[in-house]
Amino acid sequence: MKTSSTLFKDKFHNHRETCPNVGKGVPFVLTSLLMASIFCMFFLYAPNPMTLMPNQGSDIFENHSQKQQQVEEHNKTTKVSSSKPQKEQKTCDLFKGHWLPSLGGSSYYTNSSCTTIPDSKNCFKHGRKDTNFLNWKWKPEQCELPRFDSRTFLHVVQGKKMAFIGDSVARNHMESLLCLLSQEETPKDIYKDSEDRYGTWYFPNHDFTLMIVWSRFLIVGEERMENGTGSSIFHLHLDKVDEDWAKVLPDLDYAIISAGHWFFRMMYLYEAEKQLGCVYCNQKNVTDYNIDFPFRVAFRTAFRYINSCKECRRTLTVLRTFAPAHFENGFWNTGGHCNRTGPKSEGEVDFGSFDWQLRNVQMEEFERARNEGMKEGHHRFELLDVTKAMLMRPDGHPGEHWGNKWMKGYNDCTHWCLPGPVDMWSELLLAVLKRDAEMSSGL
């Protein structure tokens, strides 16, 4: 199938070939000759004789340098198709779109070609039979999202350090990226703690370091211990960032930040060492807050710390928005399951859900932080908004296929199978990093 650029070139050459050849002596009246000449000149030099994809006109008439060609390619994937003048084009929103069937499959690896898949995400190993959930591709409304290219990604991040900061879903994303990149280069496992919460991998050919830094809340959250065991009740200090990620931040070129699922539990809230209230405690004389309050303050505290960090000015902070769970007919501990084999349509998604509300809270705090960073002129923030796309993917979770021996009978409808729709997050991440690199280099 010909692209619009190819079609234009075909028509362009066809029209040029129809220009009259006076040398053959064909008897044309003066008026006909003049009209034909004008017609040829129009198609030879008119800036927009027919509808074009953005920037294609200049590709036809000009020879650009390699850098300029890269910018043109980027613009094709981030601009809206339109016949309007170039200056009126709007930037494409990669995060608004829908899932389309991918006839050739969308998986970049298998559970055998990636040796670093953790056992709990290896859904096929633990009996999942259907494969249709792999055959979908995210399609932004007004542009195309390029397939992930591990070689391009490693080129962009060459000589850099990247850390995923957050909970087990952040680790899930990092594990997906690790599988994607390992198809190009086998990384060295530098460090992993006994609880698999902190890890470091190194890609020697590209001098690239990839890390996971565990942080339940991004701020200080101390679990109450009862008889030597955790109670799942936390004391949350809203004004203190978690030192585990704060201490490594100055060494990072990229910090991918996220949080969410740990806020759905009983929490006592503190500020300046004084108790403000609690979540889910329902105690007399104690102010009861909804989850969105500590959730908002946690991101505000984290972002303010980043903007105040003078040693972190080279760090690009990327917010990955809330990725919803999909328990049906119960919660995780009351028989909830997720056994769908295909995505939901946009019309089936409830955009009034609490998942979407949490995403909106993150967006508000992200905009606040980015504006503050721009005022200072030193701190850069980018967005990885996956919430809408993942609200449509109840089919992407391990469900019962996670091989957990100590929690038999419970389904995992929070994390994501590898391979699976979570791999799309790195397609978005690559697009974001390329845009940042182009802006930083002045392209």
JOMO-V886920 format. One record per pair of residues at least 12 apart in sequence whose ideal C-beta (glycine too) atoms are under 6 Angstrom apart, sorted by the first residue. I is the first residue (numbers start at 1). J is the second residue. If there is no record, write none. Layout:
i=I j=J
i=I j=J
This chain:
i=4 j=53
i=5 j=56
i=15 j=43
i=19 j=40
i=20 j=36
i=51 j=83
i=53 j=81
i=54 j=75
i=54 j=79
i=54 j=89
i=55 j=72
i=55 j=75
i=71 j=443
i=77 j=143
i=77 j=144
i=77 j=146
i=78 j=91
i=78 j=92
i=78 j=143
i=79 j=92
i=80 j=92
i=80 j=142
i=92 j=140
i=92 j=142
i=92 j=143
i=94 j=140
i=94 j=145
i=94 j=428
i=94 j=431
i=95 j=385
i=96 j=141
i=97 j=138
i=97 j=139
i=97 j=140
i=97 j=141
i=98 j=139
i=98 j=346
i=99 j=136
i=99 j=343
i=99 j=392
i=100 j=137
i=100 j=139
i=102 j=135
i=102 j=136
i=102 j=137
i=105 j=134
i=105 j=135
i=106 j=137
i=107 j=134
i=107 j=419
i=108 j=180
i=109 j=179
i=109 j=183
i=109 j=419
i=111 j=124
i=111 j=125
i=114 j=179
i=114 j=182
i=116 j=178
i=117 j=418
i=119 j=403
i=120 j=402
i=121 j=418
i=123 j=398
i=123 j=401
i=123 j=417
i=126 j=401
i=126 j=403
i=127 j=401
i=128 j=401
i=130 j=341
i=132 j=341
i=132 j=342
i=133 j=395
i=133 j=396
i=136 j=343
i=138 j=389
i=138 j=424
i=145 j=427
i=148 j=180
i=148 j=426
i=148 j=427
i=148 j=430
i=150 j=180
i=150 j=181
i=150 j=183
i=150 j=184
i=151 j=184
i=153 j=430
i=154 j=206
i=156 j=433
i=156 j=437
i=157 j=208
i=158 j=206
i=159 j=207
i=160 j=253
i=161 j=209
i=161 j=251
i=161 j=252
i=161 j=253
i=162 j=210
i=162 j=254
i=163 j=211
i=163 j=213
i=163 j=252
i=163 j=255
i=164 j=212
i=164 j=256
i=165 j=213
i=165 j=215
i=165 j=245
i=165 j=255
i=165 j=257
i=166 j=215
i=166 j=258
i=166 j=259
i=167 j=216
i=167 j=262
i=169 j=323
i=170 j=258
i=171 j=212
i=172 j=415
i=172 j=416
i=173 j=425
i=174 j=212
i=176 j=418
i=176 j=422
i=176 j=423
i=177 j=426
i=180 j=426
i=185 j=203
i=185 j=205
i=187 j=201
i=187 j=203
i=188 j=202
i=189 j=201
i=190 j=202
i=197 j=214
i=198 j=214
i=199 j=212
i=213 j=245
i=215 j=242
i=215 j=244
i=215 j=245
i=216 j=262
i=217 j=262
i=217 j=298
i=218 j=242
i=218 j=259
i=218 j=298
i=218 j=302
i=219 j=240
i=219 j=241
i=219 j=242
i=219 j=298
i=219 j=301
i=220 j=237
i=220 j=240
i=220 j=242
i=221 j=234
i=221 j=236
i=222 j=235
i=232 j=265
i=233 j=266
i=234 j=267
i=235 j=268
i=236 j=267
i=236 j=269
i=236 j=294
i=237 j=270
i=238 j=269
i=238 j=271
i=238 j=297
i=239 j=271
i=241 j=301
i=241 j=302
i=241 j=305
i=249 j=312
i=250 j=311
i=250 j=312
i=252 j=315
i=254 j=316
i=255 j=315
i=255 j=317
i=256 j=318
i=256 j=320
i=257 j=319
i=258 j=320
i=260 j=322
i=263 j=291
i=263 j=295
i=266 j=280
i=266 j=281
i=267 j=279
i=269 j=294
i=277 j=289
i=279 j=291
i=292 j=361
i=295 j=361
i=296 j=361
i=299 j=365
i=300 j=365
i=303 j=369
i=307 j=372
i=307 j=373
i=307 j=379
i=313 j=378
i=316 j=380
i=316 j=436
i=317 j=381
i=318 j=382
i=318 j=384
i=319 j=366
i=319 j=383
i=320 j=384
i=321 j=359
i=321 j=362
i=321 j=385
i=321 j=386
i=321 j=387
i=322 j=358
i=322 j=359
i=322 j=387
i=323 j=386
i=323 j=390
i=324 j=355
i=324 j=391
i=325 j=413
i=325 j=414
i=326 j=338
i=326 j=394
i=326 j=413
i=327 j=413
i=337 j=411
i=338 j=394
i=338 j=397
i=338 j=399
i=338 j=413
i=339 j=399
i=340 j=394
i=340 j=395
i=341 j=395
i=342 j=395
i=343 j=392
i=343 j=393
i=343 j=395
i=344 j=392
i=349 j=391
i=349 j=392
i=359 j=387
i=369 j=381
i=382 j=432
i=382 j=436
i=384 j=428
i=384 j=429
i=386 j=425
i=393 j=421
i=396 j=416
i=396 j=417
i=396 j=420
i=396 j=421
i=397 j=413
i=398 j=412
i=398 j=417
i=399 j=411
